[in-house]
Amino acid sequence: VIWLNGGLIAPESARIDPADRGFLLGDGLFETFIAIDGGPIFLAEHLDRLCEGARALAIPLPVEAPGIAEAVHAVIAANVALGRRLAVRITLSRGPGARGLLPPADPSPTLLVSAGVYRNPMPSTGASATIVNEFRRNEGSPLARLKTLCYLDGVMACAAAQRSGHDEAILLNNAGNIACGSRANIFVGLDGVLATPPISDGVLPGITRSFALKSAASLGYEVREVSLPAEAIIEAREAFLTNSLFGVLPLRRIGVTPFEEGPICRAVRNAYRAVSE
Amino acid sequence: VIWLNGGLIAPESARIDPADRGFLLGDGLFETFIAIDGGPIFLAEHLDRLCEGARALAIPLPVEAPGIAEAVHAVIAANVALGRRLAVRITLSRGPGARGLLPPADPSPTLLVSAGVYRNPMPSTGASATIVNEFRRNEGSPLARLKTLCYLDGVMACAAAQRSGHDEAILLNNAGNIACGSRANIFVGLDGVLATPPISDGVLPGITRSFALKSAASLGYEVREVSLPAEAIIEAREAFLTNSLFGVLPLRRIGVTPFEEGPICRAVRNAYRAVSE
């Protein structure tokens, strides 16, 4: 059962308008997160990011954040029989519009909430990643900092990484600096310092990324948001990914280089587990 | 009346699946062009580009190019009463998929064809454009060379240009070179030479762009596909836009600088009119 524009509905009966700008132009936003035993993890943070994104794109909210939260809880409740852990997705598009790029003056946005059984797309002990040089993050667009429906670069980079035997792609930006994974933020650790690329390098401000930064700092590690050349990841002592579905995940191999799970990753991972299990 | 997945249907009855990856991830392609008195302009070239894009994205065609052409002709015929000039759009998405980035092993792509009355979004005597610095084209992604559903940068750049009193945005890439408009290719002319940015600068290989290059060359102008720094457009004697809907259109103002329609634009525009009116 999903939520579409104001109520619960069976997916077979749900209809997205062929003139929806989400479908035609990628004109919208989404959020994904998990719910455990009916409780969505970091829902407030995801709603904050969604609302900020909607403001940046001038997409009016069909209902305010508490109304979206209600829809999320309704969908989770309706799908609770599926399992303990659900993957939840909120999709907000600008809704139908007339032909052409310019948004309608008075849009009727589409709000879709769905939930399914959570299946970890990653090996739970750690991931293997490779730099996919041919897909760069666009640090020159403010949309790289929003979770928009324009996700095809991530799709293609992820597929390319998997074709070469890896779980995840590492994307550089056009300046050649490390930006992120196809669906994750990336951290490197070296001698008690934890570093991750700044948002301005074409990075999505991940909810789990924020959690990792705060929790590492509170555990006494020095934390830096700093541009990282591609070499930094090979020279690091440890590296890990963060994502709202699979949480904090050590990188066990980057290209041909093996890695051990390091102390910072272990500490942050434990802190994350404490709030998500 | 539109075409959706194998037949004509009233738009009110047409349904895009909420699990369609075109809606959820921008995972698809589109083409737009005009039809005059029932005849689509450069249909073969648009179908070639669509099929090449589908190959690049590994989206299987639900029907081969002649079948798509049939759908296009059926939609045009069904909407012929709307007027002499129609704007036609083909949308091809990867279709519904399970949760997650990775494409389904056996996709059922969505093919949508629609047509509406053509309304020129531009002043017919020429356009005013401005460099929108804050949205850069991503020359580091092969998807910048495909007409994917991920079009939100174009939407936002176009809206920003119009807020500042212009008809069109000029987008630079991350290297600071001119790439294109939000929905057009761009040409500059200087002393008998016509220049346009190369595809590798983050440029969509426009059908009208190709026409303009060929027709200028056959008219005896020297034609160059070459990276153009932002200054090049101000130093040019003339500049124009190309697009499959509004054709060849002189730029009459760039930022605060007025331009006259120049001889190369006039010649190319006349050549384009000969095939599209």
Interface residues (C-beta under 8 A of the other chain):
Chain A: I2 L4 P11 A14 R15 I16 D17 P18 A19 D20 G22 F23 L24 L25 G26 D27 F30 L57 A58 A87 R89 T91 S93 A98 R99 G100 L101 L102 P103 L112 S114 G116 R119 P121 E134 F135 R136 R137 N138 E139 G140 S141 P142 L143 T148 L149 C150 Y151 L152 D153 G154 V155 M156 C158 A159 Q162 L172 N173 N174 A175 S182 R183
Chain B: I2 L4 P11 A14 R15 I16 D17 P18 A19 D20 R21 G22 F23 L24 L25 G26 D27 F30 L57 A58 A87 R89 T91 S93 A98 R99 G100 L101 L102 P103 L112 S114 G116 R119 P121 E134 F135 R136 R137 N138 E139 G140 S141 P142 L143 T148 L149 C150 Y151 L152 D153 G154 V155 M156 C158 A159 Q162 L172 N173 N174 A175 S182 R183
